[in-house]
Amino acid sequence: MQLWVGLGNPGPQYAMHRHNVGFMAADVIADVHGFAAPVKKFQGWIQDGRIGSTRIHLLKPGTFMNESGRSVRAAMDFYKLDTPDVTVFYDELDLIPMQVKVKRGGGAAGHNGIRSMIQHIGEDFRRVRIGIGHPGHKDRVTGHVLGNYHKSEMEPLIDLLGAIAAEASWLAEGNDVRFQCDLALRLQA
């Protein structure tokens, strides 16, 4: 059993923000893999399903980004899961747009959602970092992160989210390297 978490901010006004790409990834994974309808629980929305033979609880915290860890901690306690059982999908400024990298552990790198996660569950969780690119100057970071994806980014974003969902079975199996490789190949096609 695993807990997968998509980070974002709740509410329609945030739906297309770059900061919400974790929510977007969670939604597409749930849709592609036929997860149950979301249920309000753990200060967020949880959906249950299977990817291959692995049972996945898919959580979108409703606490706003900077308090995401509270929601995740509540779900972990309920399902009796440990930090290594958690995978988090979120936006990453330090990766070029539409690039995805997976890693386990590390610091928050200025990401408030990840900072909250570390505070509430520790740092040894798997991270699926989805690149949104850096705007070039630190004064423009907030507007960039909390800005909507541009019209020109929509097709690549849809392709990326579909590819993440299509290759999610490798994450469920714990094969992060194969996930990244197959994801890259799928996006080149």
DOBAKOL-559293 format. One line per field, with one value per residue: residue number from 1; x, y, z of N, C-alpha, C, CB in turn. Coordinates in Angstrom, 2 decimals, m for minus. Atoms other than C-alpha are relative to their C-alpha. Glycine has a CB too. Example, Ala and Ser with C-alpha at 12.3 -4.5 7.8 and 13.67 -1.06 7.14 Angstrom:
<atoms>
resi	(1,2)
n_px	(0.89,m0.82)
n_py	(m1.19,m1.19)
n_pz	(0.00,m0.06)
ca_px	(12.30,13.67)
ca_py	(m4.50,m1.06)
ca_pz	(7.80,7.14)
c_px	(0.90,m0.77)
c_py	(1.20,1.09)
c_pz	(0.00,0.73)
cb_px	(m0.99,0.41)
cb_py	(0.03,0.46)
cb_pz	(1.25,m1.42)
</atoms>
This chain:
<atoms>
resi	(1,2,3,4,5,6,7,8,9,10,11,12,13,14,15,16,17,18,19,20,21,22,23,24,25,26,27,28,29,30,31,32,33,34,35,36,37,38,39,40,41,42,43,44,45,46,47,48,49,50,51,52,53,54,55,56,57,58,59,60,61,62,63,64,65,66,67,68,69,70,71,72,73,74,75,76,77,78,79,80,81,82,83,84,85,86,87,88,89,90,91,92,93,94,95,96,97,98,99,100,101,102,103,104,105,106,107,108,109,110,111,112,113,114,115,116,117,118,119,120,121,122,123,124,125,126,127,128,129,130,131,132,133,134,135,136,137,138,139,140,141,142,143,144,145,146,147,148,149,150,151,152,153,154,155,156,157,158,159,160,161,162,163,164,165,166,167,168,169,170,171,172,173,174,175,176,177,178,179,180,181,182,183,184,185,186,187,188,189)
n_px	(0.84,m0.76,0.73,m0.51,0.53,m0.18,0.04,0.62,0.89,1.39,0.83,m0.07,m0.88,m1.38,m0.01,m0.99,m1.29,m1.14,m0.14,0.99,m0.26,0.12,1.44,0.31,m0.55,0.85,1.28,m0.17,m0.30,1.27,0.87,m0.56,m0.04,1.34,0.14,1.33,0.27,m0.63,0.76,m0.57,m0.55,m1.38,m0.15,m0.25,0.80,m0.74,0.54,m0.66,m0.08,m1.15,m0.82,m0.55,0.44,m0.25,1.10,m0.45,0.89,m0.42,0.46,m0.21,0.29,0.84,m0.49,m0.91,m1.34,m0.93,0.43,0.25,m0.50,1.02,0.92,m0.73,m0.22,1.27,0.21,m1.01,0.37,1.19,m0.35,m1.18,m1.09,m1.23,m0.43,m0.42,1.17,0.63,m0.52,0.58,m0.10,0.05,m0.70,m1.41,m0.57,m1.36,0.00,0.61,1.42,0.41,m0.99,0.38,m1.07,0.45,m1.05,0.47,m0.67,m0.52,0.60,1.20,m0.40,0.88,1.38,0.75,0.70,m1.00,m0.41,1.05,m0.10,m1.16,0.33,1.01,m0.23,m1.41,m0.42,m0.29,1.08,m0.36,0.46,0.09,m0.15,0.47,m0.61,0.76,m0.98,m0.23,0.26,m1.23,m0.36,0.76,1.14,1.12,0.33,1.37,0.93,m0.16,0.53,1.44,0.62,0.55,m0.76,0.31,0.70,m1.00,m0.48,1.07,m0.17,m1.08,0.43,0.92,m0.84,m0.80,0.85,0.40,m1.16,m0.22,1.02,m0.24,m1.20,0.11,m0.19,m1.39,m0.08,0.67,m0.94,m1.21,m1.06,m0.05,m0.85,0.78,1.03,m0.59,m0.45,1.16,0.68,m0.78,0.21,1.38,0.14,m0.76,0.73)
n_py	(m1.18,m1.24,m1.27,m0.96,m1.31,m1.09,m1.28,m1.13,m0.82,0.30,m1.09,m0.16,m1.11,0.49,1.26,0.07,m0.53,0.91,0.57,1.06,1.10,1.23,0.34,0.42,1.34,0.92,0.15,0.79,1.37,0.59,0.20,1.02,1.31,0.37,m0.08,m0.35,m1.44,m0.58,m0.12,m1.03,0.66,m0.39,m1.41,m0.02,0.92,1.25,0.94,1.29,0.76,0.90,m0.09,1.35,0.70,m0.87,m0.85,m1.39,m1.03,m1.22,m1.10,m1.41,m0.76,m1.19,m0.90,m0.95,0.55,m0.11,0.86,1.32,1.07,0.40,0.91,1.22,0.69,0.61,1.18,1.00,0.58,0.82,1.21,0.59,m0.02,m0.68,m1.03,0.54,0.44,m1.19,m0.62,m1.33,m0.63,m1.45,m0.89,m0.24,m1.16,0.25,0.86,m0.68,0.38,1.31,1.02,0.69,0.72,0.69,0.21,0.29,m0.79,m1.31,m1.16,m0.60,m0.88,m1.17,0.37,0.02,1.27,0.99,m0.38,0.50,1.46,0.37,m0.34,0.91,1.44,0.28,m0.31,1.20,0.38,m0.11,m1.25,m0.08,m1.44,m0.35,m1.29,m1.16,m1.01,m1.18,m1.20,m0.74,m0.87,0.40,m0.89,0.43,1.39,0.15,m0.18,1.13,1.20,m0.18,m0.39,1.08,0.45,m0.73,0.75,0.76,1.10,0.95,1.29,0.75,0.36,1.14,1.15,0.37,0.62,1.31,0.89,0.35,1.00,1.22,0.67,0.06,1.36,0.13,m0.59,0.92,1.12,m0.50,m0.11,m1.43,m0.20,0.42,m1.02,m1.18,0.34,0.22,m1.29,m0.79,0.60,m0.26,m1.42,m0.26,0.59)
n_pz	(0.00,0.08,0.00,0.99,m0.34,0.95,m0.71,0.68,m0.81,0.34,0.51,1.45,0.39,0.04,0.77,1.08,m0.44,0.07,m1.34,m0.14,0.91,m0.79,0.04,1.37,0.18,m0.78,0.70,1.22,m0.43,m0.47,1.16,0.89,m0.66,m0.47,m1.45,m0.52,m0.11,m1.19,m1.23,m0.88,m1.18,m0.31,0.38,1.43,0.80,0.19,0.96,m0.10,1.24,0.17,1.20,m0.02,m1.20,m1.15,m0.45,m0.13,m0.51,0.69,m0.84,0.33,m1.22,0.15,m1.05,0.65,0.18,m1.13,m1.10,0.60,m0.86,m0.99,0.68,0.30,m1.28,m0.41,0.85,m0.37,m1.29,0.19,0.75,m0.64,0.99,m0.38,0.95,1.30,0.76,0.56,1.23,0.15,1.32,m0.22,0.93,m0.31,0.69,0.46,1.18,1.15,0.12,0.51,m0.35,m1.23,m0.69,m1.21,m0.99,m1.35,m1.02,0.34,m0.66,0.57,1.11,0.06,0.33,m1.26,m0.16,m0.40,m1.36,m0.89,0.00,m0.80,m1.38,m0.55,0.22,0.23,1.38,0.79,0.91,1.42,0.61,1.45,0.21,1.34,0.30,0.46,0.43,m0.84,0.82,0.27,m1.11,m1.18,m0.21,0.85,m0.32,m0.51,1.11,0.92,m0.64,m0.22,1.27,0.82,1.16,1.23,1.04,0.76,m0.82,m0.29,0.68,m0.66,m1.34,0.14,0.37,m1.17,m1.02,0.53,m0.05,m1.42,m0.35,0.77,m0.51,m1.46,m0.51,m0.44,m1.34,m0.92,m0.20,m0.63,1.00,0.34,1.18,1.17,0.15,0.63,1.36,0.86,0.11,0.96,1.33,0.42,0.32,1.22,1.16)
ca_px	(0.00,1.27,0.12,0.56,0.08,m0.51,0.36,m1.61,m3.97,m7.71,m10.23,m11.05,m9.04,m5.84,m6.71,m4.32,m1.50,1.93,1.95,m0.99,0.68,0.79,m3.02,m3.20,m0.95,m3.06,m6.27,m4.91,m3.46,m6.82,m8.68,m6.36,m6.23,m9.94,m9.66,m12.80,m14.44,m12.76,m13.97,m13.48,m11.18,m7.88,m8.42,m8.39,m9.71,m8.69,m9.21,m8.47,m7.35,m4.81,m1.97,m0.95,m1.08,m0.28,m3.01,m2.67,m4.35,m4.21,m4.49,m4.96,m4.59,m7.21,m5.10,m3.35,0.22,2.02,0.03,0.03,1.98,m0.90,m3.23,m0.59,0.25,m3.44,m3.70,m0.44,m1.62,m4.97,m3.46,m0.48,2.07,5.67,7.40,9.05,5.52,4.72,5.22,4.66,4.01,4.83,6.17,9.92,11.41,14.90,13.86,13.08,9.36,7.89,11.01,10.42,12.94,12.38,14.38,14.04,14.84,16.51,15.56,12.69,14.62,12.28,9.08,6.54,4.57,7.70,8.77,5.43,5.81,9.28,8.01,5.13,6.45,10.24,12.24,12.56,9.62,9.80,9.45,8.23,9.45,7.66,9.61,8.02,11.24,12.65,11.51,15.10,14.99,13.93,11.59,9.45,9.24,5.94,4.12,5.51,4.63,1.18,0.53,m1.49,0.15,0.35,m1.81,1.36,2.19,m1.15,m0.45,2.97,1.40,m1.40,1.17,3.32,0.48,m0.75,2.75,3.16,m0.11,0.79,4.15,2.89,3.09,6.88,6.48,4.06,6.71,9.41,11.37,12.06,14.81,12.56,9.77,12.05,13.51,10.16,8.62,11.41,11.03,7.26,7.62,10.16,7.79)
ca_py	(0.00,3.47,7.06,9.31,13.03,15.78,19.21,22.31,24.94,24.22,26.31,27.03,30.28,28.22,25.36,26.27,27.74,26.19,25.60,23.21,20.81,18.22,18.35,18.04,14.97,13.34,13.98,12.47,9.42,8.80,9.17,6.99,4.21,4.25,5.26,5.64,9.05,11.45,11.45,14.40,13.10,13.96,17.70,16.98,14.62,10.97,8.46,4.76,2.56,0.10,0.47,m3.03,m5.04,m2.05,m0.40,3.38,6.04,9.28,12.44,16.09,18.12,20.84,22.76,25.08,24.41,25.62,23.26,20.15,18.09,18.10,16.41,13.87,13.06,12.40,9.98,8.23,7.73,6.35,3.87,3.10,4.08,5.19,8.11,5.89,4.78,8.35,9.78,13.50,15.15,18.87,21.82,22.41,25.80,24.36,22.06,23.26,23.26,19.79,17.98,15.37,14.05,11.58,11.52,10.42,12.68,16.06,19.55,21.84,24.10,26.97,25.02,25.68,22.51,20.38,22.32,21.44,17.80,17.58,19.25,16.76,13.46,13.77,14.00,10.37,10.43,10.00,13.20,13.43,16.92,18.44,21.28,24.69,26.59,29.62,33.07,34.35,36.64,35.93,38.95,37.26,33.81,34.33,35.65,32.81,30.04,31.46,32.28,30.22,28.09,29.98,28.90,27.77,25.44,23.62,20.94,20.01,20.01,17.66,15.37,15.41,14.63,11.82,10.37,10.52,8.60,6.11,5.31,5.39,1.60,1.92,4.24,1.78,m0.96,1.28,1.48,5.23,4.95,3.06,5.59,8.50,6.74,5.60,8.99,10.72,8.29,8.75,12.54,12.41,10.40)
ca_pz	(0.00,m0.91,m0.40,m3.43,m2.87,m5.42,m4.05,m4.94,m3.63,m3.43,m5.34,m8.97,m8.99,m8.55,m10.92,m13.76,m11.66,m12.17,m8.40,m8.91,m11.32,m8.51,m8.27,m12.06,m12.05,m9.32,m11.27,m14.49,m12.69,m10.99,m14.28,m16.38,m13.79,m12.90,m9.25,m7.13,m6.89,m4.44,m0.84,1.53,4.26,5.98,5.37,1.65,m1.01,m1.19,m3.98,m3.81,m6.64,m7.93,m10.34,m11.29,m8.08,m5.84,m3.82,m3.99,m1.87,m3.88,m1.75,m2.68,0.54,0.94,3.46,0.99,m0.01,3.11,5.38,3.14,5.67,8.17,5.69,4.67,8.31,9.04,6.08,7.02,10.60,9.47,6.98,9.27,6.62,7.03,5.30,2.62,1.55,0.42,m3.09,m3.67,m7.06,m7.14,m9.13,m9.29,m10.21,m10.72,m13.59,m17.10,m17.96,m18.57,m17.26,m14.55,m12.04,m9.22,m6.02,m2.42,0.50,0.53,1.63,0.71,m1.74,m0.87,m1.67,1.10,0.45,0.74,3.83,5.45,4.41,5.98,9.15,9.55,8.14,7.78,4.56,3.39,0.96,m2.80,m4.82,m8.40,m9.30,m12.29,m13.88,m14.26,m15.01,m13.25,m14.42,m14.31,m11.28,m7.71,m7.69,m10.37,m8.73,m6.88,m9.94,m12.05,m9.61,m8.86,m12.52,m14.95,m17.59,m20.90,m23.82,m25.64,m22.73,m22.67,m25.28,m23.80,m20.32,m21.40,m23.05,m19.91,m17.51,m19.76,m19.93,m16.12,m15.72,m18.46,m16.85,m13.23,m12.96,m12.72,m9.72,m8.11,m8.55,m7.09,m10.34,m10.44,m13.07,m15.50,m14.86,m15.79,m18.84,m20.25,m19.53,m21.47,m24.40,m24.49,m24.57,m27.43,m29.65)
c_px	(0.89,m0.95,0.68,m0.71,0.28,m0.11,m0.61,m0.79,m1.44,m0.72,0.20,0.93,1.46,0.19,1.10,1.34,1.09,0.19,m0.95,0.25,m0.03,m1.44,m0.37,0.48,m0.86,m1.32,0.12,0.32,m1.29,m0.92,0.48,m0.09,m1.32,m0.16,m1.44,m0.13,0.64,m0.99,0.69,0.44,1.43,0.28,0.35,m0.95,0.85,m0.74,0.79,m0.02,1.20,0.72,0.80,m0.56,0.14,m1.22,0.56,m1.13,0.54,m0.64,0.31,m0.36,m0.83,0.42,0.75,1.42,0.83,m0.41,m0.25,0.39,m1.01,m0.95,0.67,0.25,m1.26,m0.28,0.99,m0.36,m1.17,0.35,1.22,1.17,1.20,0.40,0.47,m1.15,m0.68,0.75,m0.73,0.29,m0.12,0.84,1.42,0.56,1.34,0.09,m0.66,m1.46,m0.17,1.07,m0.42,1.22,m0.57,1.19,m0.65,0.82,0.49,m0.73,m1.21,0.30,m0.97,m1.46,m0.79,m0.77,0.94,0.51,m1.00,0.04,1.14,m0.30,m0.92,0.32,1.48,0.33,0.16,m1.20,0.48,m0.65,0.00,m0.09,m0.33,0.46,m0.97,0.93,0.07,m0.21,1.24,0.45,m0.89,m1.22,m1.22,m0.49,m1.46,m1.03,0.04,m0.67,m1.52,m0.71,m0.51,1.00,m0.44,m0.71,0.97,0.54,m1.03,0.19,1.16,m0.38,m0.92,0.78,0.78,m0.85,m0.49,1.12,0.31,m0.99,0.27,1.18,m0.03,0.21,1.44,0.21,m0.61,0.91,1.29,1.17,0.05,0.80,m0.79,m1.12,0.55,0.41,m1.19,m0.81,0.70,m0.21,m1.39,m0.17,0.78,m0.77,m0.93)
c_py	(1.25,1.20,0.93,1.32,0.98,1.30,1.09,0.82,m0.26,1.23,0.22,1.13,m0.42,m1.14,m0.08,0.64,m1.06,m0.72,m1.18,m1.20,m1.35,m0.47,m0.54,m1.42,m1.03,m0.26,m0.90,m1.45,m0.70,m0.32,m1.16,m1.39,m0.37,m0.02,0.35,1.52,0.55,0.11,1.04,m0.67,0.50,1.45,0.14,m0.93,m1.23,m0.89,m1.30,m0.70,m0.93,0.37,m1.29,m0.71,0.86,0.85,1.40,0.84,1.31,1.19,1.35,0.79,1.25,1.11,1.21,m0.53,m0.02,m0.80,m1.43,m1.15,m0.47,m1.03,m1.36,m0.81,m0.72,m1.27,m1.11,m0.69,m0.95,m1.33,m0.73,m0.15,0.76,0.99,m0.57,m0.51,1.15,0.48,1.32,0.55,1.51,0.75,0.27,1.12,m0.33,m1.01,0.76,m0.44,m1.36,m1.09,m0.62,m0.76,m0.59,m0.12,m0.31,0.84,1.33,1.10,0.52,0.89,1.17,m0.30,m0.17,m1.28,m1.10,0.30,m0.53,m1.53,m0.46,0.22,m1.06,m1.49,m0.36,0.18,m1.22,m0.48,0.18,1.25,m0.13,1.49,0.33,1.43,1.06,1.12,1.17,1.24,0.87,0.90,m0.32,0.88,m0.43,m1.41,m0.15,0.13,m1.16,m1.25,0.07,0.52,m1.22,m0.43,0.83,m0.92,m0.89,m1.20,m1.11,m1.37,m0.81,m0.45,m1.22,m1.27,m0.52,m0.73,m1.38,m1.01,m0.43,m1.09,m1.33,m0.81,m0.19,m1.40,m0.22,0.62,m0.95,m1.18,0.43,0.15,1.44,0.26,m0.35,1.01,1.21,m0.27,m0.14,1.27,0.88,m0.52,0.30,1.46,0.39,m0.44,1.01)
c_pz	(0.00,0.07,m1.01,0.23,m1.14,0.76,m0.86,1.00,m0.42,m0.54,m1.48,m0.46,m0.11,m0.99,m1.04,0.37,m0.14,1.34,0.21,m0.90,0.73,0.07,m1.37,m0.25,0.73,m0.72,m1.23,0.35,0.42,m1.16,m0.88,0.62,0.67,1.51,0.37,0.05,1.27,1.17,0.86,1.30,0.20,m0.40,m1.47,m0.72,m0.28,m0.98,0.12,m1.34,0.02,m1.29,m0.02,1.23,1.26,0.31,0.28,0.60,m0.58,0.70,m0.61,1.26,m0.30,0.94,m0.52,0.13,1.28,1.23,m0.47,0.91,1.03,m0.58,m0.27,1.28,0.46,m0.80,0.36,1.31,m0.15,m0.68,0.57,m0.98,0.56,m1.10,m1.34,m0.88,m0.75,m1.24,m0.19,m1.39,0.20,m1.04,0.48,m0.86,m0.67,m1.15,m1.14,m0.13,m0.67,0.21,1.32,0.54,1.29,0.94,1.35,0.98,m0.52,0.75,m0.75,m1.20,m0.18,m0.31,1.31,0.24,0.47,1.41,1.02,0.10,0.92,1.48,0.63,m0.17,m0.14,m1.47,m0.90,m0.82,m1.43,m0.58,m1.52,m0.31,m1.46,m0.31,m0.49,m0.47,0.96,m0.87,m0.24,1.13,1.19,0.27,m0.81,0.32,0.42,m1.11,m0.99,0.57,0.14,m1.25,m0.73,m1.07,m1.21,m0.99,m0.77,0.77,0.18,m0.66,0.61,1.41,m0.04,m0.35,1.21,1.04,m0.45,0.07,1.44,0.41,m0.70,0.56,1.52,0.57,0.46,1.38,1.02,0.33,0.68,m0.95,m0.55,m1.27,m1.26,m0.27,m0.76,m1.44,m0.95,m0.19,m1.04,m1.43,m0.53,m0.44,m1.27,m1.25,m0.66)
cb_px	(m0.96,0.83,m0.05,m0.21,0.62,m1.06,1.41,m0.91,0.35,m0.73,0.29,m1.37,m0.12,0.42,m1.32,m0.55,m0.09,1.28,m0.27,m1.36,1.37,0.54,m0.87,0.64,1.47,m0.27,m0.53,1.12,1.03,m0.72,m0.07,1.46,1.11,m0.35,0.99,m0.22,m1.54,0.57,m0.12,m1.04,m0.03,0.99,1.08,1.46,m0.49,0.20,0.06,m0.68,0.07,m0.45,0.94,1.56,0.80,1.21,m0.69,0.44,m0.07,m0.40,0.62,m0.88,1.31,m1.45,0.88,m0.13,0.72,0.14,m1.26,0.75,1.24,m0.80,m0.48,1.33,0.46,m1.16,0.13,1.38,m0.33,m1.04,0.27,m0.36,m0.48,1.14,1.12,0.98,m1.01,m0.04,m0.18,0.54,m1.11,0.49,m0.77,0.83,0.18,0.82,m0.75,0.80,m0.75,m0.33,1.45,m1.19,1.22,m0.60,0.92,0.11,1.14,m0.10,1.02,m0.73,0.09,0.51,m0.04,m0.94,m0.66,1.17,0.13,m1.37,0.21,1.25,m0.67,m1.31,m0.74,0.36,1.28,0.47,m1.29,m0.45,0.88,m1.26,1.44,m1.57,1.06,m0.94,m0.34,1.44,m1.06,m0.18,m0.12,0.91,0.37,0.42,0.91,m0.29,0.30,1.50,0.65,m0.23,1.00,m1.32,m0.20,1.28,m0.73,1.14,0.42,m1.32,0.25,1.26,m0.70,m1.08,0.97,0.65,m1.21,m0.47,1.23,m0.17,m1.41,0.26,1.24,m1.34,m0.37,0.94,m0.72,m1.32,0.32,0.40,m0.22,0.60,1.29,m0.58,m0.55,1.20,0.82,m0.89,m0.03,1.50,0.22,m0.97,0.47,1.35,m0.82)
cb_py	(m0.01,0.04,0.64,m0.52,0.52,m0.07,0.41,m0.48,1.52,m0.54,1.27,0.26,1.13,m0.45,m0.17,0.67,0.48,0.77,1.09,0.55,0.19,0.22,1.26,0.96,m0.06,0.58,1.37,0.60,0.00,0.96,1.30,0.34,m0.01,m1.32,1.05,m0.63,0.29,1.37,m1.38,1.16,m1.56,m0.94,0.67,m0.38,0.67,m0.73,0.57,m0.87,0.92,m1.50,1.30,0.01,m1.29,0.89,m0.60,0.58,0.03,m0.03,m0.09,0.46,0.40,m0.34,m0.76,1.43,0.78,1.43,0.56,m0.12,0.45,1.23,0.62,0.33,1.01,1.00,0.37,0.66,1.10,0.76,0.36,m1.38,0.65,m1.02,0.82,m1.13,m0.67,1.12,m0.94,0.97,m0.54,0.34,1.33,m1.29,1.15,m0.48,m1.34,m0.32,1.07,0.10,0.61,m0.98,0.94,m1.39,1.25,m1.54,m0.77,0.24,1.10,0.80,m0.80,0.92,m1.32,1.15,m0.41,m0.04,1.55,0.46,m0.53,0.80,1.38,0.28,m0.45,m1.43,0.75,m1.10,0.84,m1.27,1.19,m0.82,0.48,m0.12,m0.18,0.53,0.50,m0.01,0.83,0.81,1.50,0.02,1.43,0.06,m0.53,1.04,1.29,m0.26,m0.21,0.95,0.75,0.44,m1.53,0.59,0.96,0.91,0.51,0.58,0.22,0.84,1.18,0.30,0.38,1.24,0.91,0.14,0.68,1.25,0.51,0.34,0.79,0.52,m1.03,0.66,1.37,m0.51,m0.65,m0.91,m1.03,0.78,m0.87,m1.42,0.43,0.47,m1.30,m1.09,0.72,m0.02,m1.51,m0.33,0.85,m0.72,m1.23)
cb_pz	(1.22,m1.30,1.43,m1.48,1.31,m1.15,0.44,m1.14,m0.13,1.22,0.75,m0.53,0.98,1.37,m0.68,m1.23,1.47,m0.38,1.07,m0.28,m0.70,1.41,0.34,m1.02,0.50,1.41,m0.42,m0.88,1.17,0.98,m0.82,m0.33,1.04,m0.54,0.59,1.42,m0.01,m0.33,0.74,0.29,m0.16,m0.70,0.86,m0.31,m1.33,1.34,m1.46,1.07,m1.20,m0.03,m0.01,0.01,0.17,m0.26,1.29,m1.39,1.60,m1.52,1.39,m1.26,0.70,0.24,0.94,0.63,m1.05,0.38,0.66,m1.31,0.69,0.48,m1.33,m0.69,1.09,m0.17,m1.49,0.12,1.01,m0.83,m1.45,0.60,m1.32,0.26,0.62,0.22,0.93,1.06,m1.25,1.09,m1.00,1.41,m0.16,m0.20,0.97,1.14,0.28,m1.31,m0.80,m1.47,0.08,m0.25,0.30,m0.32,0.11,0.33,0.56,m1.48,0.16,1.04,m1.30,m1.02,m0.85,0.04,m1.30,m1.00,0.12,m0.49,m1.45,m0.43,0.07,m0.63,m1.24,0.46,0.03,0.93,0.28,m0.80,0.44,m0.59,0.37,m0.12,m1.01,1.12,m1.39,0.64,0.65,m1.20,m0.39,1.21,m0.37,m1.46,1.10,1.09,m0.71,m0.27,1.37,1.16,m0.87,m0.65,m0.25,m0.63,m0.97,m0.40,1.36,m0.43,m1.50,0.05,0.68,m1.08,m1.14,0.62,0.31,m1.44,m0.62,0.91,m0.37,m1.46,m0.38,0.43,m1.09,m1.02,0.04,m0.61,m1.33,1.11,m1.17,1.15,0.10,0.20,1.37,0.80,0.01,0.57,1.38,0.38,0.04,1.16,1.17,0.06,0.45)
</atoms>
